[in-house]
Amino acid sequence: MSKTDEEILTAFAAVGDRYQRETPEKPFTGMLPLIYRDMASGWGVGFRDEDAESFRDSIRSWPPFPDTVGALEELGKRYRLVAVTNADSWTLEHMSANMGDPFQERVTCDEVGVNKPSPRVFEYVLDKLAPAGVRKRDILHTAQSQYHDIAPASALGFATMWIERRHGKGGFEATPRPEEVVTPTFHATGMADFARQVREEQ
């Protein structure tokens, strides 16, 4: 049996969204073995429990997009970079290391106790950054996911930058389809495009 990349991503998004709705307090990392099992079972593919665990552990070596490291390095020279993720602290340690450790602050699901798109995540970010004098108007929430990030952040009054990597292709990769596509404050087709826009505004 073979599946296209699009079929795999669509199934991953649907199963992941179901688990996130059922257990919004569970970090994305903890959902990965469950998602693996459900997808394999749904397709009639045999698997072992250790396969599902290995899928989760593979996150240690997930590579960033090719334009990410350079863009974050450039942006970090001008802005304070804060990671806000549905992953847990363990996962972010590895993901950040693979990106060259660009973040000055980190907010993870296990720290907040709930996943995006919950408004509690964004409220937590404001509370965490407030002692440094950071206010909502100082934040540009940047993300690929309309469902998890751009829609809820926009609804709460944050400025947003949508990194639409599938620009011109349609679909939403491994993230659920939002009820409606929200118009972001800014829009880029990738992190390199984001960095270029910032550079040209200087």
N, C-alpha and C positions, 0 to 999 in steps of 0.2 A: 504494500500500500504506500502510495506517495501523496504528499500534501504540498501545495504551493506555499511559498512564504506568506502570502496574503491570508490563506486559510489558517495557517498556524497562528499568525498574529491576531486574527479575528477571534479565534477560539480562546487564545490566551487572555485577551481583553474581556471576553464574556465571562469566563470562569473566574478570573481575578476579581471582576466587579462583583460577582455574586458573593465571594468570600469576604470581600471588603465590606459589603452591606451587612452580612451576617455577623462579622466580627471586626468592627471598625477599630478596635483597640489592638488588633494583631498587626505587627510590623509586616511589611511586604516580604521581608526575608522569610518569615515564618509561614507565609502563604505559598511560597514557591513549591515545596514538596507536595502540598495539597493540590495545587494547580496542575502539577506534572501528573499526579495519579489520576485526576479527573479527565484530563485530556487523553491520556493513554487508554484509560478504560472506555471512554466514549468512542474511541477509534478502534477498539478491540485489539490494542497492542499490548502484548505481555510485558511486564516490568517487575523489577524487584524493588523492595523498599529502599535498598541502598542506591538504586538508580535515582529515585526521587530526592534522596539526601544529597547525592552528588550534584544534581541539578542546582540545588540551593548553594552548595559549596563552590560551584563554578564561578559564583559572583566575585570570588577573589581575583579572578583573572579576566573579568569582563573589560574589554578595551573601551576607552572613550571614543567618541566620533573623532575622525581625523583632524577636524578644525577646532576641537574643544580646548586642548591644552594651550595652544598659542593664543587663542582668543582670551581665555581666562587670565593668562599671564599679562597680556596687554591691558585688559580691563582692571585687573588688580592693582595696577600702578596708579589708577585714578580713583577707584571706588573700593569700598569695603564690601567684600564678597561674603555672603551668608548662605550656607547650604540649608535648604528646608526640604526634607525628604520623608517619604513614607517608609523608608528602610530604617533599620535599627542602628545603634552606634557601631556595632561590630562591622556591619556592612559598609557604612560610610567610611570607616577607617580605610578599608581596602579600596573603595571607589575613589576616595580623595587621593590616596597614594598613587593610584594609576593616572590621576590627573595632575600630579605634581604638587599636591597639598596646597591648593590656592585659597582656601577659605579661612577667614578671620573668625567666623562664628559658625556654629552648627546647631541645627534644630532637627531632632530625629523623632520618629514615631514613639519609640519607647520612652523618650523624655516627656513628650506631650501627653501620651496615653490614648491617642486617637489619630486616625489618618486624615490627610486631605481627601476629599474636599471639605471636611468639617471646618466651620468658621473658627472653632477653638484653636486650630493650628495657627491661623493668622493672628488671632488675639494673643496667643502665646509669644509669637515672634515680636509683636509690639511691646509686650511686657518685658521680654528678655533684653531688648535693645534700648528700652527707655532710659535706664541709668546712664547710658552713654550719650543721651540727648537726641537719640534717633526718634523721629516721629513718622507717622504714616506718609506724610507728604515727601519725606526724604527717601522713600523706598520705591524701587522699580522691581516688581516681582516678575522674574523671567523664567519661562518654562515652555516645554513642548506641548504639554497636555492641556487641552481646553477644559476637559472634564474635571481634572484634579486641581488645576491651578488658575488658568486664565479666567474662567467663568466665576468661581467663588471669590477670587481676589478682586475682580472688577466689581462684583456685587457689594463688596465691603469698602469700596472706594480707593483701592490701591491703583497706582499706575502700573501698567503691565507691558511686557515685551513678549510677544508670542514668537517662539522659534518654530516656524512651520517647516519642518524638514521634508514633509511630503507636499510641499507647494507644487501645484500643477498635476499632482498624481491622485488626489482624493484619498479618503480614508483617514484613519487616526492611529495607524500602527497598532501597538499592543496596549492602547488605552481605550476605554469605553467611548462610544459616541456620545457627545453632549446633547442635551435636549435642544439646544440651539448654539450655533457658533457665535461667540461673543466677539465684537470688534475690539481689539486691544488698543492700548494707547500707542504702541509702536509694534512694528511687524518686521521680522527678518526670516530669511530662508535657511539660516544656519548661524552658528556662533561667529564664524568669520564675517558674515554679512553684518551681524550685530556690531562687532568690533569696528568694522569699516564705517558704519553709520556714526558711531561715536567719534571716531577719528576725524571724519569730515565735518563734524559740528564744532570741533575745537578751533 
